[in-house]
Amino acid sequence: MHMAKVRTTINLNEEVVRKAKNLGINISAVAEMGIINYIKELENIGRENDSYNNNTDTDDDSQSNVRNTGKDSKWTCRDLNPRPPPCQGGDLPS
């Protein structure tokens, strides 16, 4: 099924656009795929929050286990602009 396309405008870093064009990247297609994946993540988190909020189990241990997974927060999903992990102690040469 082919969905109609809508013209929209996004602002991107000039260097990113230049590199994408040099690599032959279709910016519109990549942006659309990223947004689709992000929507799916948000919908999954919404379903997880609904099941968490509708949980009628009063056992304190089961509630804390759900909270400790980090899945009850929309801010725990994968970032669309991942960065390298922070330096750990002992990573630098002495």
LINGI-V195471 format. One record per residue. RES is the residue in one letter. PHI is phi in whole degrees, -180 to 180 (* if undefined). Layout:
((RES PHI) (RES PHI))
//
This chain:
((M *) (H -97) (M -92) (A -67) (K -95) (V -121) (R -74) (T -141) (T -123) (I -128) (N -104) (L -126) (N -60) (E -57) (E -66) (V -64) (V -64) (R -61) (K -64) (A -62) (K -65) (N -62) (L -89) (G 75) (I -81) (N -83) (I -61) (S -62) (A -66) (V -66) (A -63) (E -64) (M -62) (G -63) (I -68) (I -60) (N -64) (Y -65) (I -61) (K -60) (E -61) (L -65) (E -65) (N -63) (I -65) (G -61) (R -67) (E -65) (N -66) (D -62) (S -68) (Y -67) (N -70) (N -89) (N -69) (T -97) (D -68) (T -99) (D -68) (D -59) (D -64) (S -67) (Q -66) (S -68) (N -65) (V -66) (R -65) (N -72) (T -72) (G 80) (K -84) (D -90) (S -121) (K -70) (W -87) (T -97) (C -76) (R -63) (D -75) (L -73) (N -124) (P -65) (R -117) (P -64) (P -66) (P -66) (C -65) (Q -102) (G -57) (G 89) (D -75) (L -87) (P -66) (S -94))
//
